[in-house]
Each structure stands twice: as C-alpha cells, then as structure tokens.
Amino acid sequence: MAKKQRTAGTPESQLPLAPATFQILLALADGERHGYAIMKEVASRTKGAVRVGPGTLYGALKRLLEGGLVEEGSERADAELGDDRRRYYRLTKFGLRVARLEARRLDAMVRAARQKKLIGTAPA
C-alpha cells in the first residue's frame, strides 16, 4: 500500500502548473502508469507536439510525489515480462483537484483568446 503523502498547501497555491507537469497529470488522469507509459501517452495525445523526456519526467514526478499530487501505485506487471522494477504512479485526490483547477484556468485563457479573436471559435 502506498504511504500517505502530505499536500503542499491548497490546490490553488499549486497554480499555475508548468506545461510538462500538467501533461503528466493528464496522463495519470486515466489511471496508474509507469514512467515510460507516461512519456508515450503525452507524445501520443499531443501527436508528438509535446515530448516529456526522462529528466523532465522524473524530476517532475519527484516534486509531484513530495507535494502530494501523485503517489506510487500498487499496480505491477507480470514479473516474467521483465518490468517488475517499474514504479507506477497515480493521481491523488489532491492531484486531481489541482489538475481540474489548472484545466479550468487554461480554458478561461482560451476563451479570452477567442474573445480577442486571436483564435477561431472551434479548434482547428
């Protein structure tokens, strides 16, 4: 069982998130993933426009773990597949709240850009 993480203040105090950090939280919104799967999910979802490298990923995961946004998961793959040493990560309730607030913050920015006619009304 994962140990209890302490949270770093309020969800609002975590904002704004660095783009790579938000991408990691988005990747974990679907459930537990190990580091390489997080990198693949980000690249796939953004069609390669965003790539989170190992240094960025593991540095961010360390901060997210320390801040209580992410915790180590319990999922482990079959040891016969050779990945029994992989660490899996999942969002905490606090991390989910932070991710939702960041999504709302970004949505408000996009709406403002549309009002200023910087972008169209529908995604391109």
DRENTORZA-572021 format. One record per residue: x, y, z of N, C-alpha, C in turn; residue number from 0. Coordinates in steps of 0.2 Angstrom, whole numbers. Layout:
R:n.east:n.north:n.up:ca.east:ca.north:ca.up:c.east:c.north:c.up:pos
R:X:Y:Z:X:Y:Z:X:Y:Z:NUM
...
This chain:
R:n.east:n.north:n.up:ca.east:ca.north:ca.up:c.east:c.north:c.up:pos
R:4:-6:0:0:0:0:4:6:0:0
R:2:11:-4:6:17:-4:6:21:2:1
R:11:24:4:11:28:10:8:35:9:2
R:5:38:14:1:44:14:6:50:13:3
R:4:54:8:8:59:6:5:66:9:4
R:9:70:11:7:77:13:6:81:7:5
R:1:85:8:-1:90:2:3:97:4:6
R:5:100:-2:8:107:-1:3:112:-2:7
R:0:114:4:-5:120:3:-11:118:0:8
R:-15:123:-3:-21:122:-6:-20:120:-13:9
R:-25:118:-16:-24:116:-24:-23:123:-28:10
R:-26:128:-26:-25:135:-29:-18:137:-28:11
R:-14:135:-23:-7:138:-22:-3:134:-26:12
R:-5:129:-30:-1:125:-34:0:128:-41:13
R:-5:132:-43:-6:135:-49:-1:141:-50:14
R:1:143:-56:0:139:-62:5:133:-63:15
R:3:128:-66:7:122:-67:12:123:-73:16
R:18:120:-73:22:120:-78:19:116:-84:17
R:19:117:-90:16:113:-95:18:106:-95:18
R:24:104:-93:26:97:-93:22:94:-87:19
R:22:97:-81:18:95:-75:11:93:-77:20
R:8:98:-80:1:97:-82:0:91:-87:21
R:4:90:-92:4:84:-96:5:78:-92:22
R:9:78:-87:10:72:-83:3:70:-79:23
R:0:75:-76:-6:74:-73:-11:72:-78:24
R:-12:75:-84:-16:72:-89:-15:65:-90:25
R:-9:63:-91:-8:56:-92:-10:51:-87:26
R:-10:54:-81:-12:50:-75:-19:50:-73:27
R:-23:54:-77:-30:55:-76:-34:49:-78:28
R:-31:45:-82:-34:39:-84:-33:33:-80:29
R:-28:33:-75:-26:28:-71:-19:27:-70:30
R:-16:22:-66:-9:21:-65:-5:20:-71:31
R:1:23:-71:5:22:-77:13:22:-74:32
R:17:19:-77:24:19:-76:27:25:-80:33
R:33:27:-78:36:32:-82:36:32:-89:34
R:38:27:-92:39:26:-99:32:27:-102:35
R:27:24:-99:20:24:-102:17:31:-101:36
R:20:35:-96:18:42:-96:21:46:-102:37
R:27:45:-103:30:48:-109:27:46:-116:38
R:25:40:-117:22:38:-123:15:41:-123:39
R:11:41:-118:4:44:-118:4:52:-120:40
R:9:55:-117:10:63:-118:11:63:-126:41
R:16:60:-128:18:60:-136:12:58:-140:42
R:8:53:-138:3:51:-142:-3:56:-142:43
R:-5:58:-136:-11:63:-135:-9:69:-139:44
R:-3:72:-139:-1:78:-142:1:77:-149:45
R:1:71:-152:3:69:-159:10:71:-160:46
R:14:70:-155:21:72:-155:23:79:-154:47
R:18:84:-153:20:91:-152:23:92:-145:48
R:22:88:-140:25:88:-134:28:82:-132:49
R:34:82:-130:38:76:-128:41:78:-121:50
R:40:73:-116:42:74:-110:48:69:-109:51
R:54:71:-109:60:67:-108:61:64:-101:52
R:65:59:-100:66:56:-94:68:61:-88:53
R:73:65:-90:75:70:-85:69:75:-82:54
R:65:77:-87:60:81:-85:54:77:-81:55
R:53:71:-84:48:67:-81:49:65:-74:56
R:55:63:-73:57:60:-66:58:66:-61:57
R:60:72:-63:61:77:-59:54:80:-57:58
R:49:80:-62:43:82:-60:39:77:-56:59
R:40:71:-57:37:66:-53:39:66:-46:60
R:46:68:-45:48:68:-38:45:74:-34:61
R:44:80:-38:41:86:-35:33:84:-34:62
R:30:81:-38:23:79:-38:22:74:-32:63
R:26:69:-31:26:65:-25:27:69:-19:64
R:32:73:-18:33:77:-12:27:82:-11:65
R:24:84:-16:18:89:-15:12:85:-14:66
R:12:79:-14:6:75:-13:1:75:-19:67
R:3:77:-25:-2:77:-30:-2:70:-34:68
R:4:66:-33:4:60:-36:7:55:-30:69
R:5:49:-30:8:44:-26:10:38:-30:70
R:14:33:-27:16:27:-30:10:23:-30:71
R:9:19:-36:3:15:-36:5:8:-34:72
R:0:3:-34:2:-3:-32:2:-8:-38:73
R:0:-6:-44:0:-10:-50:7:-12:-52:74
R:8:-18:-53:14:-21:-55:12:-26:-61:75
R:16:-26:-66:15:-30:-72:18:-37:-70:76
R:17:-42:-74:20:-49:-73:27:-49:-73:77
R:30:-51:-68:37:-51:-67:41:-55:-73:78
R:37:-60:-76:40:-63:-82:41:-59:-88:79
R:38:-53:-88:39:-48:-93:45:-44:-92:80
R:48:-44:-87:54:-41:-86:53:-34:-83:81
R:48:-32:-81:47:-25:-79:44:-24:-72:82
R:46:-29:-68:44:-29:-61:47:-24:-57:83
R:53:-20:-59:56:-15:-56:52:-8:-57:84
R:48:-8:-62:45:-2:-64:41:1:-58:85
R:41:8:-57:37:11:-52:31:14:-56:86
R:25:13:-53:19:15:-56:17:21:-51:87
R:13:26:-55:11:32:-52:4:33:-53:88
R:0:36:-48:-7:38:-49:-8:45:-46:89
R:-13:48:-48:-15:54:-45:-18:53:-38:90
R:-17:58:-34:-21:58:-28:-27:62:-28:91
R:-31:62:-24:-37:66:-24:-35:74:-24:92
R:-30:75:-21:-27:82:-21:-25:84:-28:93
R:-21:79:-31:-18:80:-38:-24:81:-43:94
R:-29:77:-42:-35:78:-47:-38:85:-46:95
R:-39:87:-40:-41:94:-39:-37:99:-42:96
R:-30:98:-41:-26:103:-44:-26:103:-52:97
R:-27:97:-55:-27:96:-62:-34:99:-65:98
R:-39:98:-61:-45:101:-63:-45:109:-63:99
R:-42:112:-58:-41:119:-57:-37:122:-63:100
R:-32:118:-65:-27:120:-70:-31:120:-77:101
R:-35:115:-78:-39:114:-84:-44:120:-85:102
R:-47:122:-79:-52:127:-79:-48:134:-81:103
R:-42:135:-78:-38:141:-79:-36:141:-86:104
R:-34:136:-89:-32:136:-96:-38:137:-100:105
R:-43:134:-99:-50:135:-103:-52:143:-103:106
R:-51:146:-97:-53:153:-97:-48:157:-101:107
R:-42:155:-101:-37:159:-106:-39:158:-113:108
R:-41:152:-115:-43:150:-122:-49:154:-124:109
R:-54:154:-119:-60:158:-120:-58:166:-121:110
R:-54:168:-117:-51:175:-118:-48:176:-125:111
R:-44:172:-127:-41:172:-133:-46:172:-139:112
R:-51:168:-138:-56:168:-143:-60:175:-144:113
R:-62:177:-138:-65:184:-137:-61:189:-141:114
R:-54:189:-140:-50:194:-143:-48:192:-151:115
R:-52:187:-153:-51:184:-160:-44:182:-162:116
R:-40:180:-157:-34:178:-158:-34:171:-161:117
R:-39:167:-159:-40:160:-162:-48:160:-164:118
R:-49:155:-168:-56:154:-170:-61:151:-165:119
R:-67:151:-166:-72:148:-161:-72:141:-160:120
R:-69:137:-165:-68:130:-165:-61:128:-166:121
R:-59:122:-162:-52:120:-163:-51:119:-171:122
R:-45:120:-173:-43:119:-180:-41:112:-181:123
